[in-house]
Amino acid sequence: MRNLITDVAGLKIGHAQDARLGSGATAVIFDEPAVGSIDLRGGGPGTRETALLDPAQTVEGIDAIALSGGSAFGLDAASGVQAWLKQQGRGFAVGAARVPIVPAAILFDLNNGGDKEWGRFPPYRELGYAAAAGAAATFALGSVGAGTGATTVNCKGGIGSASAQNADGAVVGALAAVNAVGSVLIDRGPWFWAAPFEENGEFGGRGLPDPFPANALDPRTKGSARASTTLVVVATDAILTKAQAKRLAVMAQSGLSRAIYPVHTPLDGDVVFAVSTGRKPLADPLFAMTKLGALAANVAARAIARGVFEAAALAFPGAISSWKDQFGG
């Protein structure tokens, strides 16, 4: 176990970013079409091809998921991922044609100091293609891919990941691009809201504050609207139906609530994708599913905290500092 979402058999992760742009894209590539669904709770989402993830819709399998910075411009990243998949002969078969199915979601990072004057065409299609082409079982965390330009209210955001295995043998992993309007830290830190779920000091091992700060529950938020969103992909090798994947996404949203305060605000576009690579049968559809969803929420919370812990500040004047800049390694 690498403590990455790729501990779930059947998927790979790729990143591409542009330091001058201060943004990037991340691709989740499935070895075979995966069963997937989505739960969306933020008030300002930006998504593509997510309607087909409803359990009532026809398409059962998805080929990839694209996550990107760039706000609505970043939705082009999915086209780049789709182009790479088409070159591999992947996609939903419609007669002789194949259409790669790539749901996508974006976060807002347009005001982080990077050069966003890209001319006629945004760069996200090419970033998406490069991310897909570079997908592998091991990948970087922090200020990479879709998390390159991500921020939170009080420190740099980024890409995080975590994984776990339950007693039934099912593996659950999470990938998070953390750009929340709220705080991942208690008070001004260094403590993480997700501390009760931390494993092996994966985000600093600072635990919870003692005593608890008097004003810790006063919400801390970014000063500008529509500059946020946390994107999460939760994956499992347990065999799920599309309806069960939907329930997994719903349960995994609790992980955002454990790691970010406040969360699911009118200013965020928070979404959770849940996917099954279909390797191991569930012991039963109710109790085993309940255990799986509980674990997914824990893993999502850990991935969010790791995204902030591993991030590095951007090299722009006035850029927000990282957790490690403020509190050490």
C-alpha positions as CSV (number, residue, x, y, z in Angstrom):
1,M,0.0,0.0,0.0
2,R,1.4,3.4,-1.1
3,N,-1.3,5.4,0.6
4,L,-2.4,6.6,-2.8
5,I,-5.6,6.2,-4.7
6,T,-3.7,3.9,-7.1
7,D,-3.7,1.2,-4.4
8,V,-7.0,0.5,-5.9
9,A,-6.3,-1.9,-8.8
10,G,-7.3,-0.7,-12.2
11,L,-6.5,3.0,-12.3
12,K,-3.7,5.4,-12.9
13,I,-3.1,9.1,-12.2
14,G,-1.4,11.7,-14.3
15,H,-0.6,15.4,-13.8
16,A,0.4,18.2,-16.1
17,Q,1.0,21.8,-15.1
18,D,2.5,25.1,-16.2
19,A,4.4,27.0,-13.6
20,R,4.0,30.4,-15.4
21,L,0.3,29.8,-15.8
22,G,0.0,28.8,-12.2
23,S,-2.5,26.0,-13.1
24,G,-2.8,22.5,-14.3
25,A,-4.8,19.4,-14.9
26,T,-5.1,15.9,-13.4
27,A,-6.4,12.7,-15.2
28,V,-7.7,9.6,-13.6
29,I,-7.4,6.9,-16.2
30,F,-9.2,3.5,-15.8
31,D,-7.7,0.4,-17.3
32,E,-11.2,-0.7,-18.3
33,P,-14.5,1.2,-18.2
34,A,-15.4,1.8,-14.5
35,V,-18.8,2.1,-12.9
36,G,-19.1,5.7,-11.6
37,S,-21.4,8.2,-10.1
38,I,-21.3,11.7,-8.5
39,D,-22.6,13.7,-5.5
40,L,-22.5,17.5,-5.9
41,R,-23.0,19.8,-2.9
42,G,-21.1,23.0,-3.6
43,G,-23.1,26.1,-4.7
44,G,-20.9,27.0,-7.6
45,P,-20.0,23.9,-9.6
46,G,-18.3,23.6,-13.0
47,T,-18.7,20.1,-14.5
48,R,-18.9,18.2,-17.8
49,E,-20.6,14.9,-18.7
50,T,-21.8,14.4,-15.1
51,A,-25.5,14.0,-16.0
52,L,-24.7,10.5,-17.4
53,L,-23.4,9.5,-13.9
54,D,-27.0,9.4,-12.6
55,P,-27.9,5.8,-12.0
56,A,-30.9,6.2,-14.3
57,Q,-28.8,7.1,-17.3
58,T,-27.7,4.6,-20.0
59,V,-23.9,4.6,-20.0
60,E,-22.6,2.3,-17.4
61,G,-18.8,2.7,-17.7
62,I,-16.5,5.7,-17.8
63,D,-13.0,5.7,-19.2
64,A,-11.5,8.6,-17.2
65,I,-12.1,11.6,-15.0
66,A,-10.5,15.0,-15.6
67,L,-9.9,17.5,-12.9
68,S,-8.6,20.9,-13.7
69,G,-7.9,24.4,-12.6
70,G,-8.9,27.3,-14.9
71,S,-12.6,27.6,-13.9
72,A,-14.8,27.0,-16.9
73,F,-11.9,27.3,-19.3
74,G,-10.5,24.2,-17.6
75,L,-13.3,22.0,-18.8
76,D,-11.2,21.8,-22.0
77,A,-8.9,19.4,-20.1
78,A,-11.5,16.6,-20.6
79,S,-11.2,17.0,-24.4
80,G,-7.5,16.4,-24.1
81,V,-8.0,13.3,-22.0
82,Q,-10.6,12.2,-24.5
83,A,-8.2,12.7,-27.4
84,W,-5.5,10.6,-25.8
85,L,-8.1,7.8,-25.0
86,K,-9.3,7.8,-28.6
87,Q,-5.7,7.2,-29.8
88,Q,-5.7,4.1,-27.5
89,G,-8.9,2.8,-29.2
90,R,-10.9,3.4,-26.0
91,G,-14.5,4.6,-25.7
92,F,-18.2,3.7,-25.7
93,A,-19.0,1.8,-28.8
94,V,-21.7,3.2,-31.1
95,G,-21.6,1.0,-34.2
96,A,-18.1,1.4,-35.6
97,A,-17.5,4.6,-33.7
98,R,-16.0,4.9,-30.2
99,V,-16.6,7.8,-27.9
100,P,-14.4,8.0,-24.7
101,I,-16.5,8.9,-21.7
102,V,-14.7,11.5,-19.6
103,P,-16.7,13.3,-16.8
104,A,-14.9,16.4,-15.5
105,A,-14.9,19.1,-12.9
106,I,-13.0,22.3,-12.4
107,L,-11.8,24.6,-9.7
108,F,-11.2,28.4,-9.8
109,D,-7.6,29.5,-9.7
110,L,-7.6,32.5,-12.2
111,N,-6.6,35.1,-9.7
112,N,-3.6,33.4,-8.1
113,G,-0.9,35.5,-9.8
114,G,-0.2,33.4,-12.8
115,D,-0.2,34.5,-16.4
116,K,-3.7,33.8,-17.7
117,E,-3.3,35.8,-20.9
118,W,-3.2,32.7,-23.1
119,G,-4.6,34.2,-26.3
120,R,-7.3,32.6,-28.4
121,F,-7.2,29.1,-27.0
122,P,-6.9,28.2,-23.3
123,P,-4.1,25.6,-22.6
124,Y,-6.2,23.1,-20.7
125,R,-6.8,20.7,-23.6
126,E,-3.1,20.2,-24.0
127,L,-2.6,19.9,-20.3
128,G,-5.4,17.3,-20.1
129,Y,-3.7,15.3,-23.0
130,A,-0.3,15.5,-21.2
131,A,-1.8,14.4,-17.9
132,A,-3.5,11.4,-19.5
133,A,-0.3,10.4,-21.4
134,G,1.7,10.5,-18.3
135,A,-0.7,8.5,-16.0
136,A,1.0,6.0,-13.7
137,A,0.6,4.1,-10.5
138,T,2.9,6.6,-8.6
139,F,2.4,10.3,-8.8
140,A,3.3,13.5,-7.0
141,L,1.2,15.3,-4.3
142,G,1.0,19.0,-3.5
143,S,1.2,21.8,-6.0
144,V,0.8,19.7,-9.1
145,G,-1.9,19.0,-11.7
146,A,-5.3,20.4,-10.8
147,G,-3.9,21.5,-7.5
148,T,-1.1,23.7,-8.9
149,G,-2.9,26.9,-8.3
150,A,-5.2,25.8,-5.5
151,T,-5.5,27.7,-2.2
152,T,-7.4,27.7,1.0
153,V,-8.3,30.7,3.2
154,N,-5.0,30.5,5.2
155,C,-2.5,28.4,3.3
156,K,-1.7,26.9,-0.1
157,G,-3.9,24.0,-1.3
158,G,-3.0,21.2,-3.6
159,I,-3.4,17.5,-4.6
160,G,-3.7,15.0,-1.8
161,S,-4.3,11.2,-1.8
162,A,-4.8,8.4,0.8
163,S,-6.0,4.8,0.9
164,A,-7.1,2.1,3.2
165,Q,-8.3,-1.5,3.2
166,N,-11.2,-2.8,5.2
167,A,-11.6,-6.1,7.0
168,D,-13.5,-7.6,4.0
169,G,-10.4,-7.0,1.8
170,A,-11.8,-4.1,-0.3
171,V,-9.4,-1.2,-1.0
172,V,-10.7,2.4,-1.0
173,G,-8.6,5.3,-2.2
174,A,-9.2,9.0,-2.6
175,L,-7.7,11.8,-4.6
176,A,-8.5,15.4,-3.7
177,A,-7.8,18.8,-5.3
178,V,-8.1,21.2,-2.4
179,N,-9.1,24.8,-3.2
180,A,-11.6,25.4,-0.5
181,V,-13.2,28.8,0.4
182,G,-12.9,27.6,4.1
183,S,-10.1,26.3,6.2
184,V,-8.5,22.9,6.5
185,L,-6.8,24.1,9.7
186,I,-8.2,24.5,13.2
187,D,-8.0,28.2,14.1
188,R,-4.8,29.4,12.4
189,G,-3.1,26.0,12.6
190,P,-1.0,24.0,12.6
191,W,-3.7,21.5,13.5
192,F,-5.9,19.9,10.8
193,W,-9.6,19.3,11.2
194,A,-9.0,15.8,9.9
195,A,-6.5,15.0,12.7
196,P,-8.7,12.2,14.3
197,F,-8.4,10.2,11.1
198,E,-4.7,10.7,10.4
199,E,-2.6,7.6,9.9
200,N,1.2,7.3,10.4
201,G,1.8,11.1,10.7
202,E,0.8,11.5,7.0
203,F,0.0,15.2,7.5
204,G,2.4,16.2,10.2
205,G,1.1,14.2,13.2
206,R,0.2,17.4,15.1
207,G,-3.1,16.0,16.5
208,L,-5.7,18.2,18.0
209,P,-5.1,21.4,20.0
210,D,-5.2,21.2,23.8
211,P,-6.9,23.3,24.9
212,F,-9.1,23.9,21.9
213,P,-8.9,27.5,20.8
214,A,-11.9,29.6,22.0
215,N,-12.7,31.0,18.6
216,A,-11.9,27.9,16.5
217,L,-15.5,27.6,15.3
218,D,-15.6,31.1,13.9
219,P,-15.8,30.5,10.2
220,R,-12.7,31.6,8.3
221,T,-13.2,32.1,4.5
222,K,-11.6,33.7,1.5
223,G,-12.4,37.3,0.9
224,S,-13.4,36.9,-2.7
225,A,-16.4,35.0,-4.0
226,R,-16.2,32.2,-6.6
227,A,-12.5,31.5,-6.1
228,S,-12.8,28.0,-4.6
229,T,-14.0,24.4,-4.9
230,T,-12.7,21.0,-3.6
231,L,-12.7,18.1,-6.0
232,V,-12.6,14.5,-4.8
233,V,-12.5,11.2,-6.5
234,V,-13.1,8.1,-4.3
235,A,-12.3,4.7,-5.9
236,T,-12.7,1.1,-4.7
237,D,-12.0,-2.3,-6.2
238,A,-15.3,-3.6,-4.7
239,I,-17.8,-4.5,-7.4
240,L,-20.6,-1.8,-7.2
241,T,-23.7,-1.0,-9.2
242,K,-24.1,2.5,-10.4
243,A,-26.7,3.1,-7.6
244,Q,-24.2,1.8,-5.1
245,A,-21.5,4.1,-6.5
246,K,-23.9,7.0,-6.0
247,R,-24.4,6.0,-2.3
248,L,-20.6,5.8,-1.9
249,A,-20.2,9.3,-3.3
250,V,-22.9,10.6,-0.8
251,M,-21.2,8.9,2.1
252,A,-17.8,10.1,1.1
253,Q,-19.0,13.7,1.2
254,S,-18.8,13.4,5.0
255,G,-15.0,13.4,4.5
256,L,-15.2,16.9,3.2
257,S,-17.2,17.9,6.3
258,R,-14.5,16.3,8.5
259,A,-11.6,18.1,6.8
260,I,-12.9,21.6,5.8
261,Y,-14.7,24.2,7.8
262,P,-17.0,25.7,6.5
263,V,-17.8,23.4,3.6
264,H,-20.3,23.1,0.8
265,T,-20.8,26.9,0.8
266,P,-22.5,29.0,-1.9
267,L,-18.9,29.9,-3.1
268,D,-17.6,26.3,-3.6
269,G,-18.3,23.9,-6.4
270,D,-17.5,20.8,-4.2
271,V,-18.1,17.5,-5.9
272,V,-17.3,13.8,-5.1
273,F,-16.9,11.3,-7.9
274,A,-17.2,7.6,-6.7
275,V,-16.0,4.8,-9.0
276,S,-15.6,1.0,-8.9
277,T,-13.0,-0.8,-10.8
278,G,-14.9,-4.0,-10.1
279,R,-12.4,-6.5,-8.8
280,K,-13.9,-7.9,-5.6
281,P,-17.5,-8.8,-4.7
282,L,-19.2,-7.1,-1.8
283,A,-20.0,-9.4,1.1
284,D,-23.5,-8.1,1.1
285,P,-25.3,-5.0,-0.4
286,L,-26.2,-3.3,2.9
287,F,-23.7,-3.8,5.8
288,A,-20.7,-4.2,3.5
289,M,-21.7,-1.1,1.6
290,T,-22.1,0.8,4.9
291,K,-18.5,-0.2,6.0
292,L,-17.2,0.8,2.6
293,G,-18.9,4.2,2.7
294,A,-17.6,4.9,6.2
295,L,-14.1,4.1,5.1
296,A,-14.4,6.3,2.0
297,A,-15.3,9.3,4.1
298,N,-12.3,8.8,6.3
299,V,-10.0,8.4,3.3
300,A,-11.4,11.5,1.7
301,A,-10.7,13.5,4.8
302,R,-7.1,12.3,5.0
303,A,-6.5,13.0,1.3
304,I,-7.7,16.6,1.7
305,A,-5.4,17.2,4.7
306,R,-2.5,15.7,2.8
307,G,-3.2,18.0,-0.2
308,V,-2.6,21.1,2.0
309,F,0.3,19.5,4.0
310,E,2.2,18.6,0.8
311,A,1.6,21.8,-1.1
312,A,4.3,24.4,-1.9
313,A,3.7,28.1,-2.4
314,L,3.7,29.5,-6.0
315,A,6.6,31.7,-7.0
316,F,4.4,34.8,-7.6
317,P,4.5,38.1,-5.7
318,G,2.0,38.0,-2.9
319,A,1.3,34.2,-3.3
320,I,-0.2,32.6,-0.2
321,S,2.3,30.6,1.9
322,S,2.2,26.8,2.4
323,W,1.6,24.9,5.6
324,K,5.2,23.9,5.6
325,D,6.3,27.5,5.2
326,Q,4.3,28.4,8.2
327,F,4.8,25.4,10.5
328,G,7.9,23.5,9.3
329,G,8.2,20.0,7.8
